[in-house]
Amino acid sequence: MRDVNAPNTNYRWRHNGGVVVTSWNDQLSVSIDDVAVSDGGVYSCFVSDQENQQLHGIMRLIVRGCSDGKWGPPSCLNLCRRCYNGGICDDITGNCVCAPGFSGEYCEQVHGRYVFGQSARHNCSNTSDPHDDACRGRLFCLPDPYGCSCAAGFKGLDYCSEGKYGADCKQTCHCAHGDTCSKDTGECSSGVCDFSYFGINCQCTNRPVELTPTSILQRSLSFSWRSPLCPNFGTITGFVYTLTDVKSGPVPPVFNTTENSVTIDGLMPHTVYSFQVAAITTVGRGMYSEPLIVTTMEAEPSAPPHVNIQNSDDVSITITWSPPNSPNGIITNYDITYWKSVDAGTQTLRNNVGVSPLVYHVDGLEMSTMYYIQVRAKTSAGAGPWSDTATASTQNAGTTDTQINRPNVAAIVLGVLLAIAIAAIIIGCVVCRKRDRDRNSAPNTSRLNVTDKHELPVVRNASMHGIQSPISDDIERDIYEDVGLPVWAKGLEIQWRNLTIEDKVLGKGNFGEVRAGSLKIRGEVSKVAIKTLKGKYKSMSGR
């Protein structure tokens, strides 16, 4: 309702003259959810305590037995015919209830503003002028579901604005550009219609009408339509139609049919299609209908690809996957199933793990156990097939390395061992070369017994006159070989440069002499007695 008096807030409503509808108090506009036939009737709105002053608004609500364009309750499977010039399809019979000023099976006949009635037998005056305004200000109430309206050419007491015509000025003129039309009949002053329109008041079109989707499935669509109702362009012999995938947008092929309906199979689920149809007549093809946009139903998705093992430890495995190549709808969730390799008959299902991110952590597993894992996607139509099986093993207790990283660890260990071996070989070579160099650079020495257990090298010193060489020329060099001291005795070896033998003889015996000398050890010089052997005994000792 609209308040035309002083602003108020205490509005009240009644239905069919009954009690006040308190839930609508203080409201000018109200809504009814889930409307039923019982909601139909007369509604009045008024200001509280002013109803007797007749300062109120009244309206009638008509509740149809079928939705718009259908008739024959309760099934409502019949399609209404095209009713022109503001006519309404009767939801019970399917016939057209024509607006004041029009008549005919399809309300296609025009009469003017002073005529009314289903067969145009009534008028508001005896004048012969069809455009006489004698019906101005009259309210015409026709059988439901039409309701009530003004005479043709009026909206209330006012004439229709330019470009509009008919009862309550609800119809649109289709005259050529720049032309005007009659407010009550819609006839163009020049008689020239706009492109694709024709007829006495330019309301006919050579396009099929009432294009309706009758079945929408996952992979098929069905459509029906009515033939153009203005047959001044030839006899209809058939129809051509096109179906276009709105997203891909290629030029669609053209198909032929002689029926007013068609079913198209082999479509893709959850895909938006555009359907158009045109009539074929004896004079050629008419114009295509306005496109009808329809989306096929969702179907089960294909299996998710690329199911991979991302990580694993002793009690859990982390997996990843990719969306299905054919989602066939909106993916609402994913399911995970897994089982032990030794117990394929017992599977564990994790439902509705989410759609983002495509990663899932399967926990609560047994350690050191191989598992098989699969993933499937779901749409509103249901779950699709399971993916290929991924295989993974949990680790031993305390192991944190993932299964996929073990080859890297082995490579690192092998590299370390190889580096150690190379270093050992290099060190060994250096030590051997140093030993050979020291041996080759040492002076010609002989062995002197310092005690009964150890021998000491003695150098031939030309400056020490009177000292007989302790080295005999008869040493069998091909038999004797100086192999040096064992490793454990290296610390007892006395270098020749630290030993000095004097000429002073301290004593003599059967096997040799004991002479005075000095020994330098750790920077300190000590007096020592050095035993030298006679030639033949030294030779025997060398052997």
C-alpha positions in Angstrom: 0.0 0.0 0.0 0.9 3.7 -0.4 -0.1 6.3 2.2 -1.5 9.4 0.4 -2.5 11.2 3.6 -0.4 12.5 6.5 2.4 10.1 7.5 1.4 7.5 10.1 3.0 4.5 11.6 0.0 2.8 13.3 -1.2 0.8 10.2 -3.6 -2.2 10.6 -4.6 -5.0 8.2 -7.7 -7.2 7.8 -8.2 -10.2 5.5 -11.7 -10.7 4.1 -13.1 -8.4 6.8 -11.9 -10.6 9.7 -9.8 -9.7 12.7 -6.8 -7.5 12.5 -3.6 -9.3 11.5 -1.5 -8.2 14.4 1.8 -9.6 12.9 1.4 -6.9 10.2 0.9 -4.0 12.5 2.6 -0.7 11.5 3.6 -2.0 8.1 2.6 -0.6 4.7 4.2 -3.4 2.7 3.8 -7.1 3.8 4.8 -10.4 2.3 3.3 -13.9 2.5 5.6 -16.9 2.4 4.5 -20.2 0.9 1.2 -18.8 -0.3 -1.8 -21.1 -0.4 -5.2 -20.8 -2.0 -6.7 -19.9 1.4 -4.5 -16.8 1.4 -6.6 -15.4 -1.5 -9.3 -12.7 -0.9 -9.7 -9.1 -0.1 -7.2 -7.2 2.1 -7.8 -3.8 3.6 -5.2 -1.5 5.2 -6.2 1.5 7.4 -4.9 3.7 10.2 -5.8 2.5 13.7 -9.1 4.0 14.9 -9.8 5.6 11.5 -11.4 2.6 9.7 -14.9 4.2 9.9 -13.7 7.3 8.1 -13.1 5.1 5.0 -9.6 6.3 4.7 -8.3 2.9 3.8 -6.9 1.0 0.9 -8.4 -2.3 -0.5 -6.8 -4.9 -2.7 -7.8 -8.4 -3.9 -5.2 -11.2 -3.9 -5.8 -14.0 -6.5 -4.0 -17.3 -5.9 -3.8 -19.4 -9.1 -4.1 -23.2 -9.0 -1.1 -23.5 -11.3 2.0 -21.4 -11.8 2.2 -18.8 -14.6 2.0 -20.4 -18.1 0.5 -23.7 -16.9 -3.1 -24.9 -16.4 -5.0 -28.0 -15.2 -4.5 -28.4 -11.5 -3.4 -30.2 -9.5 -0.8 -31.7 -11.9 -0.6 -28.5 -14.0 1.1 -30.3 -16.9 -0.7 -28.3 -19.6 1.0 -25.3 -21.3 -1.1 -22.2 -21.7 -1.7 -20.7 -25.1 -0.4 -17.3 -26.1 -2.9 -14.6 -25.0 -2.3 -11.2 -26.7 -3.1 -7.6 -25.6 -3.1 -8.3 -21.9 -5.2 -11.4 -21.9 -4.7 -14.0 -19.1 -4.6 -17.8 -19.3 -7.3 -19.4 -17.2 -5.5 -21.8 -14.9 -8.6 -24.1 -14.9 -9.6 -24.3 -18.6 -6.5 -23.0 -20.4 -8.6 -20.4 -22.3 -7.7 -16.7 -22.6 -9.6 -14.2 -20.5 -9.3 -11.1 -22.6 -8.8 -7.6 -21.3 -11.5 -4.8 -21.9 -11.3 -3.6 -25.5 -10.1 -7.0 -26.9 -11.6 -10.3 -27.9 -10.9 -13.6 -29.8 -9.5 -17.0 -29.0 -6.1 -15.4 -28.4 -7.4 -11.9 -27.6 -5.9 -10.8 -30.9 -9.0 -8.8 -32.1 -8.9 -5.0 -31.2 -12.1 -2.9 -30.6 -11.3 0.3 -28.7 -11.7 1.8 -25.3 -15.5 1.9 -25.1 -16.0 -1.9 -25.6 -15.7 -4.7 -23.1 -16.7 -8.3 -22.6 -15.2 -11.7 -23.7 -16.9 -11.4 -27.1 -16.9 -7.6 -27.2 -20.7 -7.3 -27.1 -20.8 -4.7 -24.4 -20.0 -1.0 -24.5 -20.1 2.1 -22.3 -22.0 4.3 -24.8 -24.1 4.2 -28.0 -21.5 6.1 -30.0 -20.0 4.6 -33.1 -16.6 6.0 -32.2 -14.5 3.1 -31.1 -12.1 5.5 -29.3 -14.8 7.2 -27.2 -13.8 7.7 -23.6 -17.2 6.8 -22.0 -15.6 4.0 -20.1 -13.1 6.3 -18.4 -13.1 5.9 -14.6 -14.9 2.5 -14.8 -13.5 -0.6 -13.1 -13.9 -3.9 -14.9 -13.7 -7.1 -12.9 -13.4 -10.3 -15.1 -13.3 -14.0 -14.2 -10.3 -15.1 -12.2 -7.4 -15.2 -12.6 -7.7 -11.9 -14.5 -9.1 -9.8 -11.6 -10.0 -6.1 -12.2 -8.6 -3.4 -14.4 -9.4 -0.1 -16.0 -10.8 0.3 -19.5 -8.3 0.1 -22.5 -6.2 3.2 -22.7 -6.5 4.2 -19.1 -4.5 3.9 -15.9 -6.9 5.2 -13.2 -8.3 8.4 -14.7 -5.2 9.1 -16.8 -4.5 8.2 -20.4 -1.6 5.9 -21.1 1.8 7.4 -21.6 3.6 7.3 -25.0 4.6 3.8 -26.0 2.1 2.1 -23.8 -1.5 0.9 -24.5 -4.3 -1.4 -23.3 -6.0 -1.9 -19.9 -4.0 -0.3 -17.1 -1.5 0.7 -19.8 0.5 -2.6 -19.3 1.1 -3.3 -23.0 4.0 -2.1 -25.1 3.7 -0.7 -28.6 5.9 -2.1 -31.4 5.7 0.6 -34.1 8.5 1.6 -36.4 11.0 4.0 -35.0 9.5 7.5 -34.5 5.9 6.3 -35.0 3.2 6.6 -32.4 0.4 4.1 -31.4 -3.2 4.4 -30.3 -3.5 4.3 -26.4 -6.4 1.8 -26.4 -5.6 -0.5 -29.3 -1.9 -0.3 -29.9 -2.3 0.4 -33.6 0.6 2.3 -35.2 -0.4 5.6 -36.8 1.6 4.8 -40.0 0.7 1.1 -40.0 4.4 0.2 -40.1 5.6 -2.2 -37.4 9.0 -2.6 -35.8 11.4 -5.2 -37.1 10.2 -8.8 -36.6 6.6 -7.7 -35.6 3.5 -7.6 -37.7 -0.3 -7.8 -37.3 -3.1 -5.2 -37.0 -1.4 -3.7 -33.9 2.1 -5.1 -34.4 1.8 -7.7 -31.6 2.4 -10.7 -33.8 5.8 -12.1 -34.5 7.1 -14.9 -36.7 9.1 -16.2 -33.8 7.9 -19.4 -32.0 6.4 -18.5 -28.6 6.1 -20.0 -25.1 9.5 -21.7 -25.3 9.8 -23.9 -22.2 12.2 -26.5 -20.9 10.2 -29.6 -20.1 13.0 -31.8 -18.8 16.4 -31.0 -17.4 18.6 -34.0 -16.7 22.4 -34.7 -16.4 23.0 -35.4 -20.0 19.8 -34.5 -21.8 17.4 -31.5 -22.2 13.8 -31.4 -23.6 12.1 -28.3 -24.9 8.6 -27.4 -26.2 7.2 -24.3 -27.9 4.1 -23.0 -29.7 4.0 -22.0 -33.3 3.7 -18.3 -34.2 0.0 -17.3 -34.0 0.0 -14.8 -36.8 -0.1 -16.9 -40.0 0.3 -14.1 -42.6 3.8 -15.3 -43.5 3.0 -18.7 -45.0 2.2 -22.2 -43.8 4.5 -23.8 -41.2 6.2 -26.9 -42.4 8.6 -27.5 -39.6 11.2 -26.0 -37.2 14.9 -25.6 -36.9 16.7 -25.3 -33.6 20.2 -24.8 -32.2 21.8 -25.7 -28.9 25.0 -23.9 -27.9 27.4 -24.5 -25.1 27.5 -21.0 -23.6 31.0 -21.4 -22.2 32.8 -22.8 -25.2 30.8 -20.7 -27.6 31.3 -22.4 -31.0 28.8 -22.0 -33.8 26.2 -24.7 -33.2 24.9 -27.1 -35.8 21.3 -26.7 -37.0 18.8 -29.5 -36.5 15.3 -30.0 -38.1 12.1 -31.3 -36.6 8.4 -31.3 -37.5 7.3 -31.4 -33.9 6.7 -28.6 -31.4 9.1 -30.3 -29.0 12.5 -32.0 -28.9 14.8 -34.0 -26.7 18.6 -33.6 -27.0 20.9 -36.2 -25.6 24.7 -36.6 -25.2 25.2 -33.4 -23.3 27.7 -32.7 -20.5 26.6 -32.5 -16.9 26.5 -29.1 -15.1 26.9 -27.2 -18.4 25.1 -24.0 -19.4 23.3 -24.3 -22.8 21.5 -21.8 -25.0 18.5 -23.1 -27.0 16.7 -21.3 -29.9 14.1 -22.4 -32.4 12.6 -20.9 -35.6 9.7 -21.8 -37.8 10.1 -23.0 -41.4 7.3 -22.0 -43.7 6.4 -22.2 -47.4 8.0 -18.8 -47.8 11.2 -19.4 -45.9 12.6 -19.5 -42.4 11.3 -17.1 -39.7 13.2 -15.5 -37.0 14.8 -17.4 -34.1 13.2 -17.2 -30.7 14.8 -15.4 -27.9 17.6 -17.7 -26.4 16.5 -19.9 -23.5 19.4 -20.5 -21.1 19.3 -23.8 -19.3 21.9 -25.6 -17.1 22.1 -29.4 -17.1 22.0 -31.3 -13.8 25.1 -32.2 -11.9 26.5 -35.7 -12.1 29.1 -37.8 -10.2 32.7 -36.5 -10.8 35.5 -38.5 -12.3 38.3 -40.0 -10.1 40.8 -37.5 -8.6 44.2 -37.9 -10.4 47.8 -37.6 -9.0 47.3 -39.2 -5.6 50.8 -39.0 -4.1 52.4 -39.7 -0.7 53.8 -36.4 0.7 55.2 -37.6 4.0 55.1 -40.5 6.5 56.2 -41.2 10.0 55.7 -44.1 12.5 51.9 -43.5 13.0 50.7 -41.3 10.1 50.8 -40.7 6.3 50.2 -37.4 4.5 48.7 -37.6 1.0 48.0 -35.1 -1.8 45.8 -35.2 -4.9 44.5 -33.0 -7.8 40.8 -32.1 -8.6 38.9 -34.4 -11.0 39.5 -33.7 -14.7 35.7 -33.9 -15.2 34.1 -32.4 -12.0 30.5 -32.6 -13.6 29.4 -30.1 -11.0 30.6 -28.3 -7.9 32.9 -30.5 -5.8 31.4 -30.4 -2.3 33.8 -32.8 -0.5 36.3 -35.7 -0.7 36.4 -39.1 0.9 39.5 -41.0 1.9 39.7 -44.8 2.3 42.8 -46.8 3.4 43.6 -50.4 4.5 46.6 -52.5 5.6 48.2 -54.6 2.9 47.8 -57.7 5.0 44.1 -57.0 5.7 42.5 -55.8 2.4 39.0 -56.9 3.6 38.9 -54.2 6.4 38.9 -50.6 5.0 38.7 -47.4 7.0 36.6 -44.5 5.5 37.2 -40.8 6.3 34.2 -38.9 5.0 34.0 -35.2 4.0 37.6 -34.2 4.5 37.0 -30.8 2.7 37.8 -29.3 -0.6 40.8 -27.1 0.2 43.7 -27.7 0.5 43.9 -31.0 -1.3 46.0 -32.5 1.4 45.0 -35.0 4.2 46.9 -36.3 7.2 45.9 -39.9 7.9 46.8 -40.6 11.5 46.3 -43.3 14.1 48.2 -45.9 12.0 50.4 -48.8 13.0 54.1 -48.4 12.7 56.2 -50.4 10.2 53.1 -51.2 8.2 52.3 -50.9 4.5 49.0 -49.1 3.7 46.9 -48.7 0.5 45.1 -45.3 0.1 42.4 -44.1 -2.3 40.5 -40.8 -2.8 37.1 -39.9 -4.4 35.3 -36.6 -5.0 31.6 -35.8 -4.4 29.1 -33.4 -5.9 25.4 -32.9 -5.1 24.7 -35.9 -7.4 26.8 -38.2 -5.2 30.3 -39.7 -5.0 32.4 -40.5 -8.0 34.7 -43.5 -8.5 37.8 -44.2 -6.3 41.2 -43.0 -7.5 44.2 -45.2 -8.3 45.7 -46.8 -5.2 48.7 -45.1 -3.6 51.0 -47.2 -1.4 53.0 -46.0 1.6 54.6 -47.5 4.7 54.8 -46.1 8.2 58.3 -46.0 9.8 59.8 -47.7 12.8 59.4 -46.0 16.2 61.7 -43.0 16.5 62.3 -42.8 12.8 61.5 -39.4 11.4 62.9 -39.8 7.9 60.2 -40.1 5.3 60.2 -43.0 3.0 60.7 -40.9 0.0 63.9 -39.3 1.5 65.7 -42.6 2.4 67.6 -42.8 -0.9 69.0 -39.3 -0.2 70.2 -40.4 3.3 71.9 -43.5 1.8 73.6 -41.3 -0.8 74.9 -39.0 2.0 76.3 -41.8 4.1 78.0 -43.4 1.0 79.5 -40.0 0.1 80.9 -39.6 3.7 82.5 -43.1 3.7 84.0 -42.5 0.2 85.5 -39.2 1.4 87.0 -40.9 4.5 88.6 -43.6 2.3 90.1 -41.1 -0.1 91.5 -39.1 2.9 93.0 -42.3 4.4 94.7 -43.1 1.1 96.2 -39.7 0.7 97.5 -39.7 4.3 99.1 -43.1 3.8 100.8 -42.0 0.6 102.2 -38.9 2.4 103.6 -41.0 5.3 105.2 -43.6 3.0 106.9 -40.9 0.9 108.2 -39.2 4.0 109.6 -42.4 5.4 111.3 -43.2 2.1 112.8 -39.7 1.9 114.1 -39.9 5.5 115.6 -43.4 4.9 117.3 -42.3 1.7 118.7 -39.1 3.2 120.1 -40.8 6.4 124.0 -41.1 6.7 125.7 -44.5 6.4 125.3 -46.0 9.8 126.2 -49.1 11.7 124.6 -50.6 14.7 126.2 -50.4 18.2 124.8 -52.3 21.1 124.1 -49.8 23.9 122.8 -52.5 26.1 122.2 -56.2 25.6 118.7 -55.5 24.3 119.0 -52.4 21.9 121.3 -51.3 19.1 122.2 -47.7 18.3 123.4 -46.3 15.0 127.0 -45.1 14.9 128.4 -42.8 12.3 131.8 -43.0 10.8 133.4 -39.7 11.8 136.7 -39.0 10.0 137.7 -36.5 12.6 137.8 -39.2 15.3 141.2 -40.6 14.7 142.1 -44.0 16.1 138.5 -45.2 16.1 138.2 -48.4 14.2 135.0 -48.5 12.1 132.4 -50.6 13.8 131.1 -51.7 10.4 132.9 -54.6 8.8 133.4 -54.8 5.1 132.5 -58.4 5.1 128.7 -57.8 5.9 126.7 -59.8 3.6 124.6 -57.0 2.2 122.5 -59.3 0.1 121.4 -61.1 3.2 121.2 -58.4 5.8 118.6 -55.7 5.4 118.0 -52.8 7.9 114.2 -53.0 8.5 114.4 -50.4 11.3 112.6 -50.5 14.6 109.1 -51.9 15.0 106.3 -49.3 15.5 106.1 -49.9 19.3 109.8 -49.1 19.7 109.9 -45.9 17.7 110.1 -43.9 20.9 113.4 -45.7 21.9 115.2 -44.9 18.6 118.3 -42.6 19.1 119.2 -40.4 16.1 122.8 -40.4 15.1 123.0 -36.6 15.2 122.3 -36.7 18.9 125.1 -39.2 19.7 128.9 -38.5 20.1 131.6 -41.3 20.6 134.9 -40.2 22.2 138.3 -41.8 21.8 138.5 -42.6 25.5 138.2 -46.3 26.2 136.5 -47.2 29.4 137.0 -50.9 29.2 137.8 -53.9 27.0 136.4 -57.4 26.7 136.4 -60.5 24.5 133.7 -59.0 22.2 134.7 -55.4 22.0 135.3 -52.1 23.9 133.3 -49.7 26.0 134.0 -46.0 25.1 132.9 -42.7 26.7 130.4 -40.6 24.8 127.5 -38.1 25.1 123.8 -38.2 24.2 121.5 -35.3 23.5 117.9 -36.0 24.6 115.2 -33.3 24.6 117.8 -30.5 24.5 119.9 -31.9 27.4 123.3 -33.6 27.0 124.2 -36.6 29.2 127.4 -38.6 29.6 127.0 -42.2 28.4 129.1 -45.4 28.0 128.9 -46.9 24.5 129.8 -50.5 23.8 131.4 -51.3 20.4 131.8 -54.8 19.1 134.7 -56.3 17.3 134.3 -56.9 13.6 133.5 -60.6 13.5 131.0 -60.4 16.4 129.3 -57.5 14.9 129.0 -59.3 11.6 127.4 -62.3 13.5 125.1 -59.9 15.4 124.0 -58.2 12.2 123.0 -61.6 10.9 
